[in-house]
C-alpha cells in the first residue's frame, strides 16, 4: 500500500525513475480498487463511480509509467507505442545512475 500512496504523492512528477515494484504495486491496487468500485457502483446503481476514480488516477498512472520508462533509459514518449511500454515495464532497470536520475533500487537498499 505504501507504493500505491507514494505514486499518488508524486501525482504529476514526470521526472526521475520508478522501480518495477512501484509500478506493478500501483497497477495491482488500482485494479482492485476499480473492481471494488465497480461492484459498489453496481449495487448503488451509480455506475459512474469507477469512472470517476479512473479519471482521478489517470495523471498519476501516466506519471509512474513515464518514470518506469526512465528507469530503463527510455524517453516517456515511448509510452505512445502500443505494447512496447508493457514489455519495458517487465525489464530490470538500469543499475546505477542514468540520465534520468539515481537508481531508485539502490536508494531503497541504502535506506533500510
Biopython code that builds the backbone (N, CA, C, O; Angstrom):
import numpy as np
from Bio.PDB.StructureBuilder import StructureBuilder

atoms = [
    (1, "UNK", "N", (0.820, -1.187, 0.000)),
    (1, "UNK", "CA", (0.000, 0.000, 0.000)),
    (1, "UNK", "C", (0.871, 1.261, 0.000)),
    (1, "UNK", "O", (0.477, 2.306, -0.519)),
    (2, "UNK", "N", (2.071, 1.138, 0.598)),
    (2, "UNK", "CA", (2.971, 2.298, 0.636)),
    (2, "UNK", "C", (3.386, 2.732, -0.766)),
    (2, "UNK", "O", (3.512, 3.924, -1.046)),
    (3, "UNK", "N", (3.596, 1.747, -1.649)),
    (3, "UNK", "CA", (3.996, 2.077, -3.020)),
    (3, "UNK", "C", (2.863, 2.785, -3.750)),
    (3, "UNK", "O", (3.104, 3.700, -4.537)),
    (4, "UNK", "N", (1.639, 2.368, -3.495)),
    (4, "UNK", "CA", (0.473, 2.999, -4.126)),
    (4, "UNK", "C", (0.378, 4.461, -3.683)),
    (4, "UNK", "O", (0.182, 5.358, -4.503)),
    (5, "UNK", "N", (0.519, 4.685, -2.379)),
    (5, "UNK", "CA", (0.450, 6.048, -1.852)),
    (5, "UNK", "C", (1.625, 6.895, -2.319)),
    (5, "UNK", "O", (1.482, 8.101, -2.521)),
    (6, "UNK", "N", (2.786, 6.267, -2.493)),
    (6, "UNK", "CA", (3.954, 7.014, -2.985)),
    (6, "UNK", "C", (3.693, 7.544, -4.390)),
    (6, "UNK", "O", (4.095, 8.660, -4.720)),
    (7, "UNK", "N", (3.020, 6.743, -5.219)),
    (7, "UNK", "CA", (2.688, 7.194, -6.582)),
    (7, "UNK", "C", (1.706, 8.363, -6.511)),
    (7, "UNK", "O", (1.843, 9.333, -7.257)),
    (8, "UNK", "N", (0.728, 8.279, -5.629)),
    (8, "UNK", "CA", (-0.248, 9.368, -5.507)),
    (8, "UNK", "C", (0.400, 10.646, -4.965)),
    (8, "UNK", "O", (-0.004, 11.750, -5.331)),
    (9, "UNK", "N", (1.399, 10.498, -4.099)),
    (9, "UNK", "CA", (2.099, 11.676, -3.570)),
    (9, "UNK", "C", (2.906, 12.373, -4.659)),
    (9, "UNK", "O", (3.083, 13.591, -4.630)),
    (10, "UNK", "N", (3.396, 11.585, -5.627)),
    (10, "UNK", "CA", (4.130, 12.150, -6.765)),
    (10, "UNK", "C", (3.150, 12.364, -7.919)),
    (10, "UNK", "O", (3.455, 12.023, -9.062)),
    (11, "UNK", "N", (2.005, 12.914, -7.632)),
    (11, "UNK", "CA", (0.852, 12.998, -8.532)),
    (11, "UNK", "C", (1.214, 13.323, -9.977)),
    (11, "UNK", "O", (0.817, 12.601, -10.893)),
    (12, "UNK", "N", (1.948, 14.382, -10.184)),
    (12, "UNK", "CA", (2.275, 14.802, -11.549)),
    (12, "UNK", "C", (3.780, 14.977, -11.721)),
    (12, "UNK", "O", (4.229, 15.876, -12.432)),
    (13, "UNK", "N", (4.559, 14.111, -11.063)),
    (13, "UNK", "CA", (6.013, 14.174, -11.166)),
    (13, "UNK", "C", (6.461, 13.241, -12.288)),
    (13, "UNK", "O", (6.451, 12.020, -12.133)),
    (14, "UNK", "N", (6.852, 13.826, -13.411)),
    (14, "UNK", "CA", (7.247, 13.051, -14.581)),
    (14, "UNK", "C", (8.761, 12.900, -14.661)),
    (14, "UNK", "O", (9.269, 12.332, -15.629)),
    (15, "UNK", "N", (9.483, 13.390, -13.675)),
    (15, "UNK", "CA", (10.943, 13.321, -13.652)),
    (15, "UNK", "C", (11.397, 12.225, -12.711)),
    (15, "UNK", "O", (10.700, 11.884, -11.755)),
    (16, "UNK", "N", (12.557, 11.681, -12.983)),
    (16, "UNK", "CA", (13.111, 10.652, -12.121)),
    (16, "UNK", "C", (12.801, 9.259, -12.637)),
    (16, "UNK", "O", (12.447, 9.066, -13.800)),
    (17, "UNK", "N", (12.944, 8.296, -11.740)),
    (17, "UNK", "CA", (12.807, 6.894, -12.108)),
    (17, "UNK", "C", (11.884, 6.176, -11.136)),
    (17, "UNK", "O", (11.762, 6.571, -9.976)),
    (18, "UNK", "N", (11.236, 5.121, -11.611)),
    (18, "UNK", "CA", (10.354, 4.310, -10.770)),
    (18, "UNK", "C", (10.731, 2.843, -10.936)),
    (18, "UNK", "O", (10.954, 2.369, -12.050)),
    (19, "UNK", "N", (10.799, 2.138, -9.824)),
    (19, "UNK", "CA", (11.102, 0.707, -9.843)),
    (19, "UNK", "C", (9.927, -0.085, -10.399)),
    (19, "UNK", "O", (8.801, 0.408, -10.464)),
    (20, "UNK", "N", (10.211, -1.329, -10.800)),
    (20, "UNK", "CA", (9.131, -2.221, -11.235)),
    (20, "UNK", "C", (8.124, -2.418, -10.115)),
    (20, "UNK", "O", (6.916, -2.445, -10.354)),
    (21, "UNK", "N", (8.619, -2.554, -8.904)),
    (21, "UNK", "CA", (7.746, -2.779, -7.745)),
    (21, "UNK", "C", (6.766, -1.623, -7.570)),
    (21, "UNK", "O", (5.594, -1.845, -7.264)),
    (22, "UNK", "N", (7.231, -0.407, -7.758)),
    (22, "UNK", "CA", (6.375, 0.776, -7.627)),
    (22, "UNK", "C", (5.259, 0.756, -8.669)),
    (22, "UNK", "O", (4.092, 0.966, -8.337)),
    (23, "UNK", "N", (5.613, 0.505, -9.919)),
    (23, "UNK", "CA", (4.619, 0.480, -10.994)),
    (23, "UNK", "C", (3.615, -0.642, -10.804)),
    (23, "UNK", "O", (2.409, -0.395, -10.832)),
    (24, "UNK", "N", (4.083, -1.868, -10.612)),
    (24, "UNK", "CA", (3.182, -3.010, -10.580)),
    (24, "UNK", "C", (2.343, -3.054, -9.316)),
    (24, "UNK", "O", (1.219, -3.554, -9.350)),
    (25, "UNK", "N", (2.856, -2.543, -8.194)),
    (25, "UNK", "CA", (2.020, -2.437, -6.994)),
    (25, "UNK", "C", (0.906, -1.436, -7.234)),
    (25, "UNK", "O", (-0.241, -1.675, -6.854)),
    (26, "UNK", "N", (1.238, -0.317, -7.861)),
    (26, "UNK", "CA", (0.219, 0.685, -8.188)),
    (26, "UNK", "C", (-0.834, 0.096, -9.126)),
    (26, "UNK", "O", (-2.030, 0.304, -8.922)),
    (27, "UNK", "N", (-0.404, -0.631, -10.144)),
    (27, "UNK", "CA", (-1.334, -1.226, -11.110)),
    (27, "UNK", "C", (-2.246, -2.232, -10.417)),
    (27, "UNK", "O", (-3.455, -2.231, -10.649)),
    (28, "UNK", "N", (-1.683, -3.089, -9.573)),
    (28, "UNK", "CA", (-2.468, -4.114, -8.881)),
    (28, "UNK", "C", (-3.505, -3.497, -7.947)),
    (28, "UNK", "O", (-4.676, -3.876, -7.981)),
    (29, "UNK", "N", (-3.083, -2.555, -7.120)),
    (29, "UNK", "CA", (-4.023, -1.922, -6.180)),
    (29, "UNK", "C", (-5.048, -1.092, -6.934)),
    (29, "UNK", "O", (-6.223, -1.079, -6.566)),
    (30, "UNK", "N", (-4.626, -0.406, -7.971)),
    (30, "UNK", "CA", (-5.535, 0.377, -8.803)),
    (30, "UNK", "C", (-6.609, -0.527, -9.413)),
    (30, "UNK", "O", (-7.785, -0.165, -9.444)),
    (31, "UNK", "N", (-6.200, -1.704, -9.898)),
    (31, "UNK", "CA", (-7.136, -2.665, -10.473)),
    (31, "UNK", "C", (-8.137, -3.161, -9.422)),
    (31, "UNK", "O", (-9.335, -3.250, -9.694)),
    (32, "UNK", "N", (-7.637, -3.484, -8.216)),
    (32, "UNK", "CA", (-8.511, -3.965, -7.143)),
    (32, "UNK", "C", (-9.524, -2.897, -6.725)),
    (32, "UNK", "O", (-10.698, -3.198, -6.508)),
    (33, "UNK", "N", (-9.067, -1.654, -6.616)),
    (33, "UNK", "CA", (-9.972, -0.555, -6.255)),
    (33, "UNK", "C", (-11.015, -0.349, -7.343)),
    (33, "UNK", "O", (-12.184, -0.109, -7.044)),
    (34, "UNK", "N", (-10.603, -0.442, -8.598)),
    (34, "UNK", "CA", (-11.549, -0.282, -9.709)),
    (34, "UNK", "C", (-12.626, -1.355, -9.694)),
    (34, "UNK", "O", (-13.803, -1.060, -9.903)),
    (35, "UNK", "N", (-12.225, -2.610, -9.444)),
    (35, "UNK", "CA", (-13.198, -3.705, -9.358)),
    (35, "UNK", "C", (-14.157, -3.456, -8.199)),
    (35, "UNK", "O", (-15.371, -3.591, -8.352)),
    (36, "UNK", "N", (-13.609, -3.090, -7.038)),
    (36, "UNK", "CA", (-14.450, -2.846, -5.863)),
    (36, "UNK", "C", (-15.431, -1.701, -6.113)),
    (36, "UNK", "O", (-16.606, -1.795, -5.758)),
    (37, "UNK", "N", (-14.950, -0.633, -6.718)),
    (37, "UNK", "CA", (-15.839, 0.498, -7.007)),
    (37, "UNK", "C", (-16.881, 0.142, -8.059)),
    (37, "UNK", "O", (-18.003, 0.647, -8.022)),
    (38, "UNK", "N", (-16.514, -0.723, -8.993)),
    (38, "UNK", "CA", (-17.483, -1.191, -9.980)),
    (38, "UNK", "C", (-18.598, -1.987, -9.340)),
    (38, "UNK", "O", (-19.769, -1.827, -9.686)),
    (39, "UNK", "N", (-18.225, -2.859, -8.389)),
    (39, "UNK", "CA", (-19.232, -3.650, -7.670)),
    (39, "UNK", "C", (-20.114, -2.753, -6.819)),
    (39, "UNK", "O", (-21.339, -2.870, -6.846)),
    (40, "UNK", "N", (-19.487, -1.855, -6.059)),
    (40, "UNK", "CA", (-20.248, -0.935, -5.210)),
    (40, "UNK", "C", (-21.126, -0.029, -6.065)),
    (40, "UNK", "O", (-22.281, 0.224, -5.723)),
    (41, "UNK", "N", (-20.584, 0.457, -7.168)),
    (41, "UNK", "CA", (-21.362, 1.297, -8.076)),
    (41, "UNK", "C", (-22.553, 0.550, -8.658)),
    (41, "UNK", "O", (-23.630, 1.121, -8.829)),
    (42, "UNK", "N", (-22.355, -0.730, -8.960)),
    (42, "UNK", "CA", (-23.451, -1.554, -9.466)),
    (42, "UNK", "C", (-24.536, -1.761, -8.421)),
    (42, "UNK", "O", (-25.725, -1.717, -8.738)),
    (43, "UNK", "N", (-24.131, -1.987, -7.182)),
    (43, "UNK", "CA", (-25.090, -2.175, -6.093)),
    (43, "UNK", "C", (-25.881, -0.900, -5.845)),
    (43, "UNK", "O", (-27.095, -0.937, -5.641)),
    (44, "UNK", "N", (-25.168, 0.248, -5.865)),
    (44, "UNK", "CA", (-25.818, 1.538, -5.598)),
    (44, "UNK", "C", (-26.485, 2.128, -6.837)),
    (44, "UNK", "O", (-27.091, 3.198, -6.777)),
    (45, "UNK", "N", (-26.367, 1.417, -7.961)),
    (45, "UNK", "CA", (-26.912, 1.905, -9.232)),
    (45, "UNK", "C", (-26.286, 3.249, -9.626)),
    (45, "UNK", "O", (-26.951, 4.131, -10.169)),
    (46, "UNK", "N", (-24.992, 3.374, -9.337)),
    (46, "UNK", "CA", (-24.220, 4.566, -9.687)),
    (46, "UNK", "C", (-22.969, 4.088, -10.425)),
    (46, "UNK", "O", (-21.875, 4.057, -9.862)),
    (47, "UNK", "N", (-23.149, 3.720, -11.684)),
    (47, "UNK", "CA", (-22.084, 3.100, -12.463)),
    (47, "UNK", "C", (-20.914, 4.026, -12.756)),
    (47, "UNK", "O", (-19.852, 3.550, -13.155)),
    (48, "UNK", "N", (-21.069, 5.301, -12.577)),
    (48, "UNK", "CA", (-20.005, 6.255, -12.873)),
    (48, "UNK", "C", (-18.939, 6.290, -11.781)),
    (48, "UNK", "O", (-17.916, 6.954, -11.947)),
    (49, "UNK", "N", (-19.155, 5.599, -10.683)),
    (49, "UNK", "CA", (-18.218, 5.635, -9.554)),
    (49, "UNK", "C", (-16.815, 5.180, -9.967)),
    (49, "UNK", "O", (-15.830, 5.842, -9.638)),
    (50, "UNK", "N", (-16.717, 4.067, -10.678)),
    (50, "UNK", "CA", (-15.417, 3.575, -11.146)),
    (50, "UNK", "C", (-14.780, 4.513, -12.148)),
    (50, "UNK", "O", (-13.563, 4.700, -12.142)),
    (51, "UNK", "N", (-15.590, 5.106, -13.008)),
    (51, "UNK", "CA", (-15.080, 6.055, -13.997)),
    (51, "UNK", "C", (-14.516, 7.307, -13.360)),
    (51, "UNK", "O", (-13.502, 7.839, -13.812)),
    (52, "UNK", "N", (-15.170, 7.777, -12.312)),
    (52, "UNK", "CA", (-14.686, 8.955, -11.585)),
    (52, "UNK", "C", (-13.327, 8.658, -10.960)),
    (52, "UNK", "O", (-12.415, 9.482, -11.010)),
    (53, "UNK", "N", (-13.204, 7.470, -10.372)),
    (53, "UNK", "CA", (-11.926, 7.079, -9.776)),
    (53, "UNK", "C", (-10.837, 7.003, -10.847)),
    (53, "UNK", "O", (-9.743, 7.533, -10.658)),
    (54, "UNK", "N", (-11.134, 6.347, -11.971)),
    (54, "UNK", "CA", (-10.147, 6.221, -13.035)),
    (54, "UNK", "C", (-9.721, 7.580, -13.580)),
    (54, "UNK", "O", (-8.556, 7.783, -13.920)),
    (55, "UNK", "N", (-10.654, 8.491, -13.658)),
    (55, "UNK", "CA", (-10.324, 9.843, -14.097)),
    (55, "UNK", "C", (-9.396, 10.528, -13.098)),
    (55, "UNK", "O", (-8.509, 11.287, -13.490)),
    (56, "UNK", "N", (-9.597, 10.263, -11.817)),
    (56, "UNK", "CA", (-8.764, 10.869, -10.774)),
    (56, "UNK", "C", (-7.330, 10.327, -10.791)),
    (56, "UNK", "O", (-6.402, 11.045, -10.418)),
    (57, "UNK", "N", (-7.134, 9.083, -11.213)),
    (57, "UNK", "CA", (-5.793, 8.496, -11.174)),
    (57, "UNK", "C", (-5.121, 8.413, -12.546)),
    (57, "UNK", "O", (-4.079, 7.771, -12.681)),
    (58, "UNK", "N", (-5.695, 9.045, -13.551)),
    (58, "UNK", "CA", (-5.086, 8.970, -14.885)),
    (58, "UNK", "C", (-3.728, 9.679, -14.925)),
    (58, "UNK", "O", (-2.791, 9.166, -15.537)),
    (59, "UNK", "N", (-3.607, 10.820, -14.299)),
    (59, "UNK", "CA", (-2.321, 11.549, -14.310)),
    (59, "UNK", "C", (-1.251, 10.796, -13.517)),
    (59, "UNK", "O", (-0.133, 10.655, -14.013)),
    (60, "UNK", "N", (-1.547, 10.299, -12.288)),
    (60, "UNK", "CA", (-0.514, 9.509, -11.606)),
    (60, "UNK", "C", (-0.135, 8.239, -12.370)),
    (60, "UNK", "O", (1.017, 7.810, -12.315)),
    (61, "UNK", "N", (-1.084, 7.638, -13.077)),
    (61, "UNK", "CA", (-0.791, 6.438, -13.865)),
    (61, "UNK", "C", (0.189, 6.750, -14.984)),
    (61, "UNK", "O", (1.140, 6.004, -15.212)),
    (62, "UNK", "N", (-0.043, 7.841, -15.673)),
    (62, "UNK", "CA", (0.861, 8.246, -16.751)),
    (62, "UNK", "C", (2.220, 8.620, -16.179)),
    (62, "UNK", "O", (3.254, 8.267, -16.747)),
    (63, "UNK", "N", (2.223, 9.337, -15.051)),
    (63, "UNK", "CA", (3.482, 9.781, -14.442)),
    (63, "UNK", "C", (4.343, 8.595, -14.013)),
    (63, "UNK", "O", (5.542, 8.574, -14.293)),
    (64, "UNK", "N", (3.750, 7.609, -13.340)),
    (64, "UNK", "CA", (4.542, 6.460, -12.895)),
    (64, "UNK", "C", (4.997, 5.622, -14.092)),
    (64, "UNK", "O", (6.073, 5.026, -14.051)),
    (65, "UNK", "N", (4.205, 5.571, -15.141)),
    (65, "UNK", "CA", (4.609, 4.845, -16.346)),
    (65, "UNK", "C", (5.806, 5.514, -17.021)),
    (65, "UNK", "O", (6.724, 4.838, -17.484)),
    (66, "UNK", "N", (5.789, 6.818, -17.071)),
    (66, "UNK", "CA", (6.912, 7.550, -17.660)),
    (66, "UNK", "C", (8.164, 7.393, -16.804)),
    (66, "UNK", "O", (9.260, 7.201, -17.332)),
    (67, "UNK", "N", (8.006, 7.473, -15.483)),
    (67, "UNK", "CA", (9.166, 7.271, -14.608)),
    (67, "UNK", "C", (9.712, 5.852, -14.742)),
    (67, "UNK", "O", (10.921, 5.639, -14.644)),
    (68, "UNK", "N", (8.823, 4.879, -14.968)),
    (68, "UNK", "CA", (9.276, 3.493, -15.179)),
    (68, "UNK", "C", (10.075, 3.376, -16.477)),
    (68, "UNK", "O", (11.087, 2.677, -16.520)),
    (69, "UNK", "N", (9.629, 4.053, -17.529)),
    (69, "UNK", "CA", (10.392, 4.058, -18.778)),
    (69, "UNK", "C", (11.752, 4.713, -18.572)),
    (69, "UNK", "O", (12.748, 4.276, -19.149)),
    (70, "UNK", "N", (11.795, 5.756, -17.755)),
    (70, "UNK", "CA", (13.067, 6.407, -17.454)),
    (70, "UNK", "C", (14.023, 5.430, -16.766)),
    (70, "UNK", "O", (15.238, 5.522, -16.945)),
    (71, "UNK", "N", (13.481, 4.495, -15.981)),
    (71, "UNK", "CA", (14.328, 3.543, -15.273)),
    (71, "UNK", "C", (15.046, 2.604, -16.230)),
    (71, "UNK", "O", (16.127, 2.106, -15.916)),
    (72, "UNK", "N", (14.457, 2.358, -17.392)),
    (72, "UNK", "CA", (15.116, 1.510, -18.400)),
    (72, "UNK", "C", (15.747, 2.371, -19.499)),
    (72, "UNK", "O", (16.000, 1.896, -20.606)),
    (73, "UNK", "N", (15.994, 3.631, -19.177)),
    (73, "UNK", "CA", (16.658, 4.610, -20.057)),
    (73, "UNK", "C", (15.917, 4.857, -21.363)),
    (73, "UNK", "O", (16.534, 4.961, -22.424)),
    (74, "UNK", "N", (14.610, 4.949, -21.286)),
    (74, "UNK", "CA", (13.795, 5.285, -22.450)),
    (74, "UNK", "C", (13.047, 6.578, -22.159)),
    (74, "UNK", "O", (12.733, 6.885, -21.009)),
    (75, "UNK", "N", (12.773, 7.314, -23.194)),
    (75, "UNK", "CA", (12.010, 8.547, -23.072)),
    (75, "UNK", "C", (10.545, 8.222, -22.767)),
    (75, "UNK", "O", (10.055, 7.145, -23.109)),
    (76, "UNK", "N", (9.867, 9.148, -22.132)),
    (76, "UNK", "CA", (8.449, 8.987, -21.859)),
    (76, "UNK", "C", (7.599, 8.900, -23.112)),
    (76, "UNK", "O", (6.470, 8.413, -23.070)),
    (77, "UNK", "N", (8.137, 9.370, -24.224)),
    (77, "UNK", "CA", (7.405, 9.311, -25.494)),
    (77, "UNK", "C", (7.182, 7.876, -25.957)),
    (77, "UNK", "O", (6.285, 7.624, -26.760)),
    (78, "UNK", "N", (7.975, 6.942, -25.469)),
    (78, "UNK", "CA", (7.782, 5.536, -25.823)),
    (78, "UNK", "C", (6.443, 5.006, -25.307)),
    (78, "UNK", "O", (5.978, 3.951, -25.739)),
    (79, "UNK", "N", (5.837, 5.732, -24.394)),
    (79, "UNK", "CA", (4.519, 5.347, -23.875)),
    (79, "UNK", "C", (3.463, 5.346, -24.977)),
    (79, "UNK", "O", (2.440, 4.672, -24.858)),
    (80, "UNK", "N", (3.707, 6.096, -26.042)),
    (80, "UNK", "CA", (2.743, 6.194, -27.138)),
    (80, "UNK", "C", (2.790, 5.011, -28.107)),
    (80, "UNK", "O", (1.909, 4.872, -28.956)),
    (81, "UNK", "N", (3.809, 4.161, -27.986)),
    (81, "UNK", "CA", (3.928, 2.998, -28.868)),
    (81, "UNK", "C", (3.155, 1.839, -28.228)),
    (81, "UNK", "O", (3.429, 1.477, -27.084)),
    (82, "UNK", "N", (2.208, 1.263, -28.941)),
    (82, "UNK", "CA", (1.422, 0.160, -28.359)),
    (82, "UNK", "C", (2.306, -1.040, -27.989)),
    (82, "UNK", "O", (3.247, -1.370, -28.710)),
    (83, "UNK", "N", (2.000, -1.673, -26.887)),
    (83, "UNK", "CA", (2.624, -2.894, -26.373)),
    (83, "UNK", "C", (4.062, -2.691, -25.861)),
    (83, "UNK", "O", (4.426, -3.286, -24.846)),
    (84, "UNK", "N", (4.868, -1.892, -26.513)),
    (84, "UNK", "CA", (6.278, -1.721, -26.150)),
    (84, "UNK", "C", (6.470, -1.277, -24.692)),
    (84, "UNK", "O", (7.342, -1.828, -24.020)),
    (85, "UNK", "N", (5.703, -0.316, -24.170)),
    (85, "UNK", "CA", (5.894, 0.061, -22.765)),
    (85, "UNK", "C", (5.596, -1.072, -21.789)),
    (85, "UNK", "O", (6.191, -1.135, -20.713)),
    (86, "UNK", "N", (4.681, -1.966, -22.155)),
    (86, "UNK", "CA", (4.376, -3.101, -21.281)),
    (86, "UNK", "C", (5.583, -4.031, -21.218)),
    (86, "UNK", "O", (5.936, -4.530, -20.149)),
    (87, "UNK", "N", (6.206, -4.259, -22.353)),
    (87, "UNK", "CA", (7.410, -5.097, -22.389)),
    (87, "UNK", "C", (8.508, -4.449, -21.551)),
    (87, "UNK", "O", (9.174, -5.127, -20.769)),
    (88, "UNK", "N", (8.697, -3.153, -21.709)),
    (88, "UNK", "CA", (9.735, -2.443, -20.950)),
    (88, "UNK", "C", (9.437, -2.427, -19.455)),
    (88, "UNK", "O", (10.362, -2.398, -18.643)),
    (89, "UNK", "N", (8.164, -2.446, -19.082)),
    (89, "UNK", "CA", (7.790, -2.413, -17.669)),
    (89, "UNK", "C", (8.238, -3.673, -16.936)),
    (89, "UNK", "O", (8.402, -3.655, -15.716)),
    (90, "UNK", "N", (8.436, -4.766, -17.670)),
    (90, "UNK", "CA", (8.898, -6.012, -17.062)),
    (90, "UNK", "C", (10.414, -6.105, -16.987)),
    (90, "UNK", "O", (10.945, -6.964, -16.283)),
    (91, "UNK", "N", (11.109, -5.244, -17.695)),
    (91, "UNK", "CA", (12.572, -5.298, -17.726)),
    (91, "UNK", "C", (13.165, -4.683, -16.466)),
    (91, "UNK", "O", (12.594, -3.769, -15.870)),
    (92, "UNK", "N", (14.316, -5.202, -16.078)),
    (92, "UNK", "CA", (15.017, -4.634, -14.935)),
    (92, "UNK", "C", (15.571, -3.267, -15.316)),
    (92, "UNK", "O", (16.019, -3.062, -16.444)),
    (93, "UNK", "N", (15.537, -2.339, -14.374)),
    (93, "UNK", "CA", (16.038, -1.001, -14.628)),
    (93, "UNK", "C", (17.550, -0.961, -14.733)),
    (93, "UNK", "O", (18.238, -1.917, -14.376)),
    (94, "UNK", "N", (18.045, 0.136, -15.219)),
    (94, "UNK", "CA", (19.482, 0.353, -15.347)),
    (94, "UNK", "C", (20.111, 0.406, -13.965)),
    (94, "UNK", "O", (19.639, 1.128, -13.087)),
    (95, "UNK", "N", (21.167, -0.354, -13.777)),
    (95, "UNK", "CA", (21.877, -0.321, -12.499)),
    (95, "UNK", "C", (22.684, 0.966, -12.420)),
    (95, "UNK", "O", (23.328, 1.369, -13.389)),
    (96, "UNK", "N", (22.643, 1.603, -11.266)),
    (96, "UNK", "CA", (23.367, 2.848, -11.091)),
    (96, "UNK", "C", (22.604, 4.023, -11.686)),
    (96, "UNK", "O", (21.464, 3.885, -12.130)),
    (97, "UNK", "N", (23.245, 5.158, -11.686)),
    (97, "UNK", "CA", (22.617, 6.368, -12.204)),
    (97, "UNK", "C", (22.509, 6.311, -13.718)),
    (97, "UNK", "O", (23.336, 5.696, -14.391)),
    (98, "UNK", "N", (21.480, 6.959, -14.241)),
    (98, "UNK", "CA", (21.384, 7.171, -15.681)),
    (98, "UNK", "C", (20.998, 8.628, -15.904)),
    (98, "UNK", "O", (20.936, 9.402, -14.949)),
    (99, "UNK", "N", (20.741, 9.010, -17.145)),
    (99, "UNK", "CA", (20.486, 10.425, -17.430)),
    (99, "UNK", "C", (19.181, 10.933, -16.816)),
    (99, "UNK", "O", (18.939, 12.140, -16.797)),
    (100, "UNK", "N", (18.342, 10.034, -16.319)),
    (100, "UNK", "CA", (17.079, 10.440, -15.720)),
    (100, "UNK", "C", (17.133, 10.539, -14.196)),
    (100, "UNK", "O", (16.183, 11.008, -13.568)),
    (101, "UNK", "N", (18.232, 10.102, -13.606)),
    (101, "UNK", "CA", (18.372, 10.242, -12.161)),
    (101, "UNK", "C", (19.055, 9.049, -11.521)),
    (101, "UNK", "O", (19.518, 8.136, -12.206)),
    (102, "UNK", "N", (19.112, 9.070, -10.188)),
    (102, "UNK", "CA", (19.769, 7.982, -9.458)),
    (102, "UNK", "C", (18.924, 6.698, -9.477)),
    (102, "UNK", "O", (17.715, 6.732, -9.705)),
    (103, "UNK", "N", (19.585, 5.596, -9.237)),
    (103, "UNK", "CA", (18.932, 4.293, -9.219)),
    (103, "UNK", "C", (18.002, 4.200, -7.998)),
    (103, "UNK", "O", (18.484, 4.250, -6.867)),
    (104, "UNK", "N", (16.681, 4.066, -8.199)),
    (104, "UNK", "CA", (15.755, 4.011, -7.061)),
    (104, "UNK", "C", (15.909, 2.724, -6.251)),
    (104, "UNK", "O", (15.595, 2.701, -5.061)),
    (105, "UNK", "N", (16.383, 1.671, -6.877)),
    (105, "UNK", "CA", (16.593, 0.414, -6.171)),
    (105, "UNK", "C", (17.769, 0.544, -5.209)),
    (105, "UNK", "O", (17.702, 0.052, -4.083)),
    (106, "UNK", "N", (18.832, 1.194, -5.636)),
    (106, "UNK", "CA", (19.990, 1.403, -4.777)),
    (106, "UNK", "C", (19.644, 2.324, -3.610)),
    (106, "UNK", "O", (20.126, 2.127, -2.495)),
    (107, "UNK", "N", (18.810, 3.325, -3.867)),
    (107, "UNK", "CA", (18.389, 4.242, -2.804)),
    (107, "UNK", "C", (17.561, 3.511, -1.761)),
    (107, "UNK", "O", (17.679, 3.808, -0.572)),
    (108, "UNK", "N", (16.728, 2.565, -2.170)),
    (108, "UNK", "CA", (15.898, 1.802, -1.233)),
    (108, "UNK", "C", (16.761, 0.875, -0.379)),
    (108, "UNK", "O", (16.468, 0.657, 0.796)),
    (109, "UNK", "N", (17.813, 0.337, -0.966)),
    (109, "UNK", "CA", (18.698, -0.571, -0.214)),
    (109, "UNK", "C", (19.479, 0.195, 0.844)),
    (109, "UNK", "O", (19.660, -0.307, 1.953)),
    (110, "UNK", "N", (19.940, 1.384, 0.531)),
    (110, "UNK", "CA", (20.751, 2.153, 1.481)),
    (110, "UNK", "C", (19.918, 2.731, 2.618)),
    (110, "UNK", "O", (20.466, 3.022, 3.681)),
    (111, "UNK", "N", (18.611, 2.906, 2.430)),
    (111, "UNK", "CA", (17.781, 3.480, 3.489)),
    (111, "UNK", "C", (17.276, 2.433, 4.458)),
    (111, "UNK", "O", (16.719, 2.784, 5.498)),
    (112, "UNK", "N", (17.453, 1.153, 4.150)),
    (112, "UNK", "CA", (16.942, 0.108, 5.039)),
    (112, "UNK", "C", (17.924, -0.239, 6.108)),
    (112, "UNK", "O", (17.650, -1.103, 6.942)),
]
sb = StructureBuilder()
sb.init_structure("model")
sb.init_model(0)
sb.init_chain("A")
sb.init_seg("    ")
for serial, (resi, resn, name, xyz) in enumerate(atoms, 1):
    if name == "N":
        sb.init_residue(resn, " ", resi, " ")
    sb.init_atom(name, np.array(xyz, "f"), 0.0, 1.0, " ", f" {name:<3s}", serial, name[0])
structure = sb.get_structure()
